[in-house]
Amino acid sequence: MKNKFWIFFLLVIVFSSFWACSQKDPIGIKQVLIDDPDSHAPVLTNVQLIGDSLKVEWMDNTPLDSQFKIYRKIEDDAFTVITTIDSIYFEYYDTYAFEDSTLITYYVETIAPTYTQQSNQIEYLYGSIPSGTQITINVTVDNDPDEASWNIYNYSTSSYYFLNDQTFSFNNENQILTIDLENGHFAVRCWDTAGDGGIEGTVTDDESNILVEWEDNDYNNYGEFHFWVN
């Protein structure tokens, strides 16, 4: 009698285990695909003249089996792909023979097995500018990148350096831009849609002298930080 009881008891356990396992949903292939490790788009960080080439630099955390497409626009023409490279590289030297005073715009696109992502855009004015000085703008956003934007204002021409205000893609993102500016009065203008500041930065000349420096809480909705190129 005892043996029959234990046999029946074991059968109940086995059947219950089988039933419980059979009720679990199977793991679909989409659940185990490895997506973008940091869930952020690539960030174009700098465009600068190196010799006769324009060096384009960016950041991204992406799988090794992905690639980067580099897009370029000359003046008001459409964007075109100028090269595709493996994701182990984060810079590209554009050797195209530009004419002086040509406005060039770049962005980068990540092409991964399961997604594509586009970076921000950076403009570069190619060609020597009389009496120009190389200026480096270094700006960092706080933990609310969607609220912040910035641009460079030229008081001599009453115009902005960028056609579109520059934005950020992720928390604490740092953007560094080196450009040539003619002599004159300029300002870095910062905006925050939430009204609590958010961008800190510095402007330095080619001898690393600080022309202006500000903290992310030095303004609310709008801040203007002046500097002069002599």
FIDO-860980 format. One record per residue (C-alpha): residue number from 1; residue in three letters; chain; x, y, z. Coordinates in steps of 0.05 Angstrom, whole numbers, plus 32768, in hexadecimal, padded with zeros to 4 digits. Layout:
N
NUM ala A X Y Z;
...
This chain:
230
1 met A 8000 8000 8000;
2 lys A 8039 802F 8011;
3 asn A 805B 8021 7FCE;
4 lys A 801B 8032 7FA8;
5 phe A 8016 8073 7FCF;
6 trp A 805D 8089 7FBE;
7 ile A 8055 8076 7F75;
8 phe A 8015 809F 7F71;
9 phe A 8037 80D9 7F95;
10 leu A 8072 80D9 7F65;
11 leu A 8043 80D7 7F28;
12 val A 801E 8114 7F43;
13 ile A 8060 813B 7F4A;
14 val A 8078 8128 7F04;
15 phe A 8035 813A 7EE4;
16 ser A 8031 817C 7F0A;
17 ser A 8078 818F 7EF4;
18 phe A 8069 817E 7EAC;
19 trp A 8029 81A7 7EAD;
20 ala A 804A 81E3 7ECD;
21 cys A 8082 81E3 7E9A;
22 ser A 8052 81DC 7E60;
23 gln A 802D 821B 7E76;
24 lys A 806B 8249 7E6F;
25 asp A 806E 8273 7E31;
26 pro A 80A9 8261 7E04;
27 ile A 80E1 8295 7DFD;
28 gly A 80DB 82B6 7DBA;
29 ile A 8117 82C8 7D90;
30 lys A 8107 8312 7D98;
31 gln A 8110 830C 7DE3;
32 val A 8157 82F4 7DDE;
33 leu A 8171 8322 7DA8;
34 ile A 81A8 8351 7DC1;
35 asp A 8194 8398 7DB1;
36 asp A 81BC 83D9 7DB5;
37 pro A 81E3 83D1 7DF7;
38 asp A 81D5 8418 7E0F;
39 ser A 8193 8425 7DEA;
40 his A 81AE 8468 7DD1;
41 ala A 81BB 8483 7D8C;
42 pro A 8202 8492 7D75;
43 val A 821C 84D8 7D86;
44 leu A 8244 8501 7D55;
45 thr A 8276 8525 7D82;
46 asn A 82A6 854C 7D56;
47 val A 82B7 8563 7D10;
48 gln A 82FB 8584 7D07;
49 leu A 832E 8593 7CD1;
50 ile A 836B 8566 7CD3;
51 gly A 839A 8578 7C9A;
52 asp A 8370 8577 7C5B;
53 ser A 833C 8548 7C78;
54 leu A 8300 8550 7CA5;
55 lys A 8302 8520 7CE0;
56 val A 82BD 8509 7CF5;
57 glu A 82B8 84E9 7D3B;
58 trp A 827F 84C7 7D5F;
59 met A 826D 849A 7D9A;
60 asp A 8240 845C 7D9F;
61 asn A 823A 841B 7DC5;
62 thr A 8226 83E9 7D90;
63 pro A 8230 839F 7D7F;
64 leu A 826F 838B 7D5B;
65 asp A 8248 8370 7D20;
66 ser A 822A 83B5 7D10;
67 gln A 8243 83EC 7CE3;
68 phe A 8243 8438 7CDE;
69 lys A 822B 845F 7CA3;
70 ile A 8246 84A6 7C9D;
71 tyr A 8219 84D9 7C7B;
72 arg A 822E 851C 7C5F;
73 lys A 8208 8558 7C43;
74 ile A 8229 8591 7C1D;
75 glu A 8206 85D3 7C24;
76 asp A 81BB 85C7 7C14;
77 asp A 81C5 8586 7BEF;
78 ala A 81A6 8544 7C08;
79 phe A 81CC 8517 7C38;
80 thr A 81F3 84DF 7C17;
81 val A 8218 84A3 7C34;
82 ile A 8263 84AE 7C2C;
83 thr A 827C 846E 7C4C;
84 thr A 8268 8431 7C76;
85 ile A 829A 8417 7CAA;
86 asp A 829C 83E2 7CE0;
87 ser A 8285 83F4 7D26;
88 ile A 82CB 83EE 7D44;
89 tyr A 82DB 8433 7D26;
90 phe A 82C1 8474 7D42;
91 glu A 82E2 84A7 7D13;
92 tyr A 82E5 84B4 7CC9;
93 tyr A 8311 84E3 7C9F;
94 asp A 82EA 8504 7C67;
95 thr A 831C 8515 7C30;
96 tyr A 82EB 8535 7C00;
97 ala A 8306 8574 7BDE;
98 phe A 82D8 85A9 7BFA;
99 glu A 82D8 85F1 7BE3;
100 asp A 82E4 8628 7C15;
101 ser A 82A7 8643 7C3B;
102 thr A 8280 8602 7C30;
103 leu A 824E 85ED 7C65;
104 ile A 8251 85A2 7C72;
105 thr A 8223 8579 7C9E;
106 tyr A 8230 8532 7CB8;
107 tyr A 820B 84FD 7CDF;
108 val A 8218 84B3 7CEE;
109 glu A 81E8 8478 7CEB;
110 thr A 81F2 8437 7D10;
111 ile A 81DD 83F9 7CE8;
112 ala A 81D6 83BE 7D18;
113 pro A 81B6 837A 7D0D;
114 thr A 8175 838D 7D30;
115 tyr A 8171 83D9 7D2C;
116 thr A 818A 8419 7D0C;
117 gln A 8197 845B 7D31;
118 gln A 81AB 84A1 7D18;
119 ser A 81D8 84D2 7D3C;
120 asn A 81D1 851D 7D44;
121 gln A 81EB 854A 7D0C;
122 ile A 8228 8578 7D0E;
123 glu A 8236 85AF 7CDC;
124 tyr A 827C 85C6 7CC8;
125 leu A 828E 8604 7CA0;
126 tyr A 82C9 85F0 7C75;
127 gly A 82FF 8621 7C5E;
128 ser A 832D 8654 7C7D;
129 ile A 830C 8690 7C9E;
130 pro A 8335 86D1 7CA0;
131 ser A 8350 86E2 7CE5;
132 gly A 8330 86A3 7D00;
133 thr A 833E 8681 7D42;
134 gln A 8333 8638 7D54;
135 ile A 8300 8633 7D8B;
136 thr A 82EB 85F5 7DB2;
137 ile A 82A5 85F1 7DCF;
138 asn A 829C 85BB 7E05;
139 val A 8255 85B1 7E1F;
140 thr A 8237 857C 7E4C;
141 val A 81ED 8570 7E5A;
142 asp A 81CE 8558 7E9B;
143 asn A 819E 851D 7EA6;
144 asp A 8167 853B 7E7A;
145 pro A 8185 853E 7E34;
146 asp A 8141 8544 7E11;
147 glu A 8136 8589 7E31;
148 ala A 8178 85A9 7E1B;
149 ser A 8193 85C9 7DDB;
150 trp A 81CA 85FB 7DC9;
151 asn A 81E8 8626 7D91;
152 ile A 821E 865A 7D84;
153 tyr A 8207 86A1 7D75;
154 asn A 8232 86D1 7D4D;
155 tyr A 8223 871A 7D60;
156 ser A 824A 8735 7D25;
157 thr A 821D 8713 7CF2;
158 ser A 81DF 870B 7D1E;
159 ser A 81DD 86C1 7D0C;
160 tyr A 81E5 867C 7D2A;
161 tyr A 821F 864E 7D1A;
162 phe A 81F1 8611 7D14;
163 leu A 81B4 8612 7CE8;
164 asn A 8191 85E6 7D1C;
165 asp A 819C 85E9 7D67;
166 gln A 81C7 85B0 7D81;
167 thr A 81A6 857B 7DAD;
168 phe A 81BA 8540 7DD8;
169 ser A 81AA 84F6 7DD6;
170 phe A 81BA 84DB 7E1B;
171 asn A 81C7 84ED 7E64;
172 asn A 8207 8514 7E74;
173 glu A 821A 8515 7E2A;
174 asn A 8259 853D 7E1B;
175 gln A 8261 8560 7DD8;
176 ile A 82A3 8580 7DC1;
177 leu A 82A7 85AA 7D83;
178 thr A 82E4 85CD 7D67;
179 ile A 82D7 8603 7D33;
180 asp A 82F7 8641 7D14;
181 leu A 82D7 8683 7D25;
182 glu A 82E7 86C8 7D09;
183 asn A 82F6 8700 7D3A;
184 gly A 82B9 871A 7D5D;
185 his A 8285 8714 7D94;
186 phe A 8263 86D0 7D9D;
187 ala A 8238 86AB 7DD0;
188 val A 8225 8664 7DDF;
189 arg A 81DA 8664 7DE8;
190 cys A 81B9 862C 7E10;
191 trp A 8170 861A 7E17;
192 asp A 8149 85ED 7E46;
193 thr A 80FF 85DE 7E3B;
194 ala A 80F4 85CB 7E84;
195 gly A 8112 860C 7E9F;
196 asp A 8147 85EE 7ECC;
197 gly A 8187 85F8 7EA4;
198 gly A 81AC 85B9 7E91;
199 ile A 81EA 85C8 7E66;
200 glu A 822E 85DA 7E82;
201 gly A 8269 85EC 7E56;
202 thr A 82A9 8610 7E45;
203 val A 82C4 8634 7E08;
204 thr A 8310 8634 7DFF;
205 asp A 833F 8650 7DCA;
206 asp A 8378 862C 7DA6;
207 glu A 83A6 863A 7DE1;
208 ser A 8375 861A 7E13;
209 asn A 8362 865D 7E31;
210 ile A 831B 865C 7E4D;
211 leu A 82F1 8691 7E29;
212 val A 82B1 8681 7E50;
213 glu A 829A 864C 7E81;
214 trp A 8256 863E 7EA0;
215 glu A 8231 860A 7ECB;
216 asp A 81F1 85E6 7EBA;
217 asn A 81CB 860E 7EEF;
218 asp A 81E1 8653 7ED7;
219 tyr A 81A0 865C 7EB0;
220 asn A 8158 8643 7EAE;
221 asn A 8135 8642 7E6B;
222 tyr A 816A 8669 7E46;
223 gly A 81B3 867A 7E52;
224 glu A 81E4 86A3 7E28;
225 phe A 822F 869D 7E35;
226 his A 8259 86D1 7E10;
227 phe A 82A0 86CC 7DF6;
228 trp A 82CC 86F4 7DC7;
229 val A 82FC 86DD 7D91;
230 asn A 8336 870E 7D87;
